[in-house]
Amino acid sequence: MEFDEGALANEANDPEPPITAAGGVVYRWTGSRQLEVLLIKKQGGFWTLPKGRVKIGEDDHEAVVREIAEETGLVGKAEAVIQQVVYTIQKAGRPRRKTVTYYLVRAGAGKPRPDSRERITHVRWFPIDVALRRIPRQRIRDIVRAAQAMLGAEMRKA
């Protein structure tokens, strides 16, 4: 689990619970057994992984599958937890802790398409090495590398 030390230091002083979100490394294997991951790009943003808030009454698995469908048009199956990260964001002009649990998500039905209501402008499959070069945030690259290691272990078992 990755933590932002500032977020932990402020935990005792924060009367509100952390913002809870779920994200996914959506993956597929090509016919030539090449691993590809799905990245999104938000309006004015950069390439990253799909994620979103966990709604009341929803568990993380339900949230990640819903968010991926909303943001990318793909249906997927949430598998193992990759990593949980905790960091601080600015919300309504003040710092808030945010906890995001990332899952491996095997791509299922659907064709990738951006959702303008979610401010997503691009959705695209990338070979994993290309995806890692496109993602500017170290935290997100680390999550994709961890997913790659987990999937590599899966390939060796097969």
N, C-alpha and C positions, 0 to 999 in steps of 0.2 A: 504494500500500500504506500502511496506517495503522499506526503503531507506538506503543507505550507506552514512553516513554523509560526508565522504571524497569525494564521487562522487559528492554530491551536492555542496561542497565547491569549487571543481574544475570546476563546470559547466560554470561559467562565463569566465574562462580562457581557456576553450576547444573550439578551432575553429571548430572542427568537430562535427557533430551531433552524438548522442549516437548510438551504435549498437542496432538495434531493432530486437527482437526475440520473438517467440511464442512457448509455451510448453503446454503439456497436461497431466492431470491425466486421463489416459485411464482406464475405469472401466467397469465391468460387474457384473451381479447378477447371482450366480449359481442357480441350480434347488432347492437347499435348502435355497435360499434367502440370501446366504452369499455374502458379498461385496468383490470383488477381484479387484486389480489394477495391471496394467502392468508396469514392470520396465525393464530398459535396463542396460547393462553393456558394456562400451567401452573398447577397448584394453588398458590394463594397468590401467584401471579406477575402478570405484566402481558402485554400484547399484544407479540408478537415474531415473529421468523422461525424456521421449523423448522431445526434443526441437530443434529449429534451427532458423536461420536467416530468417527474412521476406524479400523476394525479391522485387525489384522494380516493381510496378504495382500490387502487391498482398496485400490483407488485412490480418489481423491477423488470421481470421477464415480459410482462404485459406491456409495460411502458416502452421498452426498447423496441419491441415488435411494432407497436403502434407508431412510434416516432419515425422509425425507418419507413414504414408504409406511407406516412404523411409526407415526409421530406423527399422520398425517392421513388415512390410508386411500387416498390418491391415488397413482396411478402418474404419473410425469412423465419428461421427457427433459431431462437436464442439457445445457446449451448453453455459452455463453461464461462465462469467469470475470468476475465483476463487480469483486471487490476481495478482498484478503487483509488480515486484521487480526491484530495481535499484541498481547496484553495479559496482565496478571498476575491470577491467581485464587488463592484460598486452597484448598488441597487437603490433607487430613489435617493441618490446623493449620499449614501452611507455604506460602509463596508458590510458585507454579508458573507458568511461561510457558504460554500457550495460543495456538495459531495456528489461525485459522479462515479457510478459503477459501470465499467465497460465489459461487454460480453462478446464472445465469438458469436457471430450470427451467420449461419449457412444460408446463402441466397436460395430462394425458392422461386415462386411464380412472379411474373411481372416484367415489365420493361422499364429500365431506369428513365425517369423523367423528373425534372425539377418542379417544385411546387411554388408558384409565385406567392401564394398566401403565406407560406413559411419563409418568404424572401430568399428562396434557394434559386440560384441562377444557372448552376451547372451540376450535373450528376454524371459521373463517369467511372468506368472500370479502368484500373491501372495495374500493370504488373507490379508486384510488391516493391521491387527495387526502384522503379520510377515513382511510385506513390511516396516512398520515403524521401525522395529528392524534392517532391512537390509540397510536402507538408512543412510549413515554416516553424511551427511550435515544437520545441524539444519534447514536451510532455506528451504530445500526441504521437510523435515519432517513436517514443519509448513504448507506448501502448501497442503500436503496430508491430514493433520488433518483438514484443512479448507474444503477440498473437502469432507471428511468424514462427517463433520457437515452438509454441504449442502445436501448431499445425504441422511443423516439420517432424515432431515426435509422432504425430498421428500418421504421417506418411510412412515413417520407418516401421510402424507396427503393421501396416497393411501388406 
